[in-house]
Amino acid sequence: MRKGNATRERLLEIAEAAVLAKGFGATSIEELIAEAGITKSGFFYHFRDKNELAKGLLARYGEHLDRLLSDIFGRAAELSDDPLQRLLVGLTLLAEHMAAMPDGHPGCLVAIMSYQDRLFDRDIRAIVTEMTRQWNDHFRVMLDAIVAVYPPRDAVDTGRLARMIACAIDGGIVMSKSLGEPAVLPEQMLMARNHIKMIFQPAAVHVVREAAAAA
């Protein structure tokens, strides 16, 4: 990694930790350059202002989240060709990943910036909105694939169901930090997983039995 890129990455790493700890508004440029050991002009070489810093933080966070989801649900796809089992296994693996964090989940950068949206310009607010939609869409696509194979007994809106999963994760992050109990996050993720299982599994069992009888 080139020196300039390494400095930028270091600034983003420091800034993300500070923002997750105390919010974007309470994080100053001065403290970032002090910890990074650079000059103020060095900071402004990489980021024109704090909005540009926020944009860099969101891009970095989004890339990390994309890699995480790709790795975990890619692994789930290797373990099962069945769309329902892929989602259930993926959620289990994701919950295990969260549970393995030694100090609990540090917090969601997108959620923090949503809470403090008045600090940002229109472009940053649009990025936050789009990242949230993509987060929901990740689960909606998998749910649509499940519905195509296992129609639920009761009609469901896959978009709303996807938001339930996302809310269980983000809400679990907030609740675990509020209670000081890291285990709350994986617990709530598994609760969402079990809810999905109850919605679709009776239909799944019926389809499997029909296929076995036909054979």
C-alpha positions in Angstrom: 0.0 0.0 0.0 1.4 3.4 -1.0 2.2 5.8 1.9 -0.6 8.2 0.9 -3.2 5.4 0.8 -1.9 4.0 4.1 -2.3 7.4 5.8 -5.8 7.7 4.4 -6.7 4.2 5.6 -5.3 5.0 9.0 -7.3 8.2 9.3 -10.5 6.3 8.4 -9.7 3.6 11.0 -9.2 6.2 13.7 -12.3 8.1 12.7 -14.5 5.1 12.6 -13.5 4.0 16.1 -14.1 7.6 17.4 -17.5 7.9 15.6 -18.7 4.6 16.9 -17.6 5.5 20.4 -19.1 9.0 20.7 -20.8 10.0 17.5 -19.8 12.0 14.4 -20.5 15.5 15.9 -18.3 14.9 18.9 -15.4 13.7 16.7 -13.0 16.5 15.8 -10.5 16.8 13.0 -7.9 17.9 15.6 -8.1 14.7 17.6 -7.9 12.6 14.4 -4.7 14.3 13.2 -3.2 14.1 16.7 -3.7 10.4 16.9 -2.6 9.8 13.3 0.5 11.9 13.8 0.0 14.1 10.8 -0.5 17.9 10.2 -3.9 19.5 9.5 -2.8 20.1 5.9 -2.1 16.4 5.7 -5.7 15.7 6.8 -7.1 18.1 4.2 -5.0 16.4 1.5 -7.2 13.3 1.9 -10.5 14.9 3.0 -11.7 18.3 2.0 -14.0 18.6 5.0 -15.9 16.4 7.5 -18.6 15.6 4.9 -15.8 14.1 2.7 -14.6 12.2 5.7 -18.1 10.8 6.3 -18.3 9.8 2.7 -15.0 7.9 3.0 -16.2 6.2 6.2 -19.4 5.0 4.6 -17.6 3.7 1.5 -15.1 1.8 3.7 -17.9 0.5 5.9 -20.0 -0.6 2.9 -17.0 -2.5 1.4 -16.4 -4.3 4.7 -20.1 -5.2 5.0 -20.3 -6.4 1.4 -17.2 -8.7 2.0 -18.7 -10.0 5.2 -22.1 -10.9 3.7 -20.4 -12.3 0.6 -18.1 -14.6 2.6 -20.8 -15.8 5.0 -23.7 -16.3 2.6 -21.3 -17.6 0.0 -20.3 -20.3 2.6 -24.0 -21.0 3.2 -24.5 -21.5 -0.6 -21.7 -24.0 -0.6 -23.4 -25.9 2.2 -26.9 -26.1 0.6 -28.6 -25.6 -2.7 -31.9 -25.1 -1.1 -32.8 -21.4 -0.8 -34.5 -21.7 2.6 -31.6 -23.6 4.1 -29.1 -21.1 2.6 -30.8 -18.2 4.4 -31.2 -20.2 7.7 -27.5 -21.4 7.6 -26.3 -17.9 6.6 -28.1 -16.2 9.5 -26.7 -18.8 11.9 -23.2 -18.3 10.6 -23.6 -14.5 10.8 -24.9 -14.8 14.4 -21.9 -17.0 15.3 -19.6 -14.3 13.7 -21.2 -11.6 15.9 -21.0 -13.8 19.0 -17.3 -14.4 18.4 -16.5 -10.6 18.7 -14.5 -10.4 22.0 -16.0 -7.1 23.1 -19.3 -7.3 21.3 -20.3 -5.5 18.1 -18.8 -1.9 18.1 -21.9 -0.4 16.5 -23.4 0.4 13.1 -21.9 3.4 11.3 -24.9 3.7 9.1 -27.2 3.8 12.1 -25.2 6.4 13.8 -25.2 8.6 10.8 -28.9 8.2 10.4 -29.4 9.4 14.0 -27.2 12.5 13.3 -28.4 13.2 9.8 -28.6 16.9 10.3 -24.8 17.1 10.5 -24.5 16.0 6.9 -25.2 17.4 3.4 -27.8 15.9 1.0 -25.2 13.6 -0.7 -24.3 11.9 2.6 -27.9 11.5 3.6 -28.6 9.9 0.2 -25.7 7.5 0.6 -27.0 6.4 4.1 -30.5 5.9 2.6 -29.1 3.8 -0.3 -26.9 1.7 2.0 -29.9 0.9 4.1 -31.9 -0.1 1.1 -29.1 -2.3 -0.1 -29.0 -4.0 3.3 -32.7 -4.7 3.1 -32.4 -5.9 -0.5 -29.8 -8.4 0.4 -32.3 -10.3 2.4 -35.3 -9.6 0.1 -33.6 -11.3 -2.8 -33.0 -14.4 -0.8 -36.6 -14.4 0.5 -38.0 -14.0 -3.0 -36.0 -17.1 -4.0 -37.5 -19.0 -1.0 -41.1 -17.9 -1.9 -40.6 -19.2 -5.5 -40.0 -22.7 -4.1 -41.9 -22.7 -0.8 -45.0 -20.6 -0.9 -45.8 -19.7 2.7 -49.2 -20.7 4.2 -50.0 -17.1 4.7 -49.2 -14.3 2.3 -46.0 -12.4 3.2 -44.4 -9.3 1.9 -40.8 -10.2 1.3 -39.7 -6.5 1.5 -41.2 -6.2 5.0 -39.8 -9.6 6.1 -36.3 -8.5 4.9 -36.6 -5.3 6.9 -37.5 -7.4 10.0 -34.3 -9.3 9.6 -32.3 -6.1 9.2 -34.1 -4.5 12.2 -33.3 -7.6 14.3 -29.6 -7.1 13.5 -29.4 -3.3 13.9 -31.8 -3.3 16.9 -29.8 -6.1 18.4 -26.6 -4.0 18.2 -28.3 -1.1 20.0 -29.9 -3.3 22.6 -26.7 -5.2 23.3 -24.8 -2.0 23.8 -27.6 -0.4 26.0 -27.7 -3.5 28.3 -24.0 -4.2 28.2 -24.8 -7.7 27.1 -23.1 -8.6 23.7 -25.0 -11.9 23.6 -28.2 -10.0 22.9 -27.2 -9.4 19.2 -26.7 -13.0 18.1 -29.7 -14.0 20.3 -32.0 -11.6 18.3 -30.5 -12.7 15.0 -31.3 -16.3 15.8 -34.9 -15.2 16.9 -35.3 -13.7 13.4 -33.9 -16.9 11.9 -36.4 -19.0 13.8 -39.3 -16.8 12.7 -38.3 -17.2 9.0 -38.1 -21.0 9.6 -41.6 -21.1 11.1 -43.1 -19.1 8.2 -41.6 -21.4 5.5 -40.7 -24.8 7.0 -44.2 -26.3 7.0 -44.4 -25.6 3.3 -40.9 -26.9 2.8 -41.6 -30.2 4.5 -44.8 -30.6 2.4 -42.8 -30.0 -0.8 -40.1 -32.5 0.2 -42.7 -35.2 1.0 -44.5 -34.7 -2.3 -41.2 -35.0 -4.2 -40.4 -38.2 -2.2 -43.8 -39.7 -3.0 -43.4 -38.9 -6.7 -40.1 -40.6 -6.8 
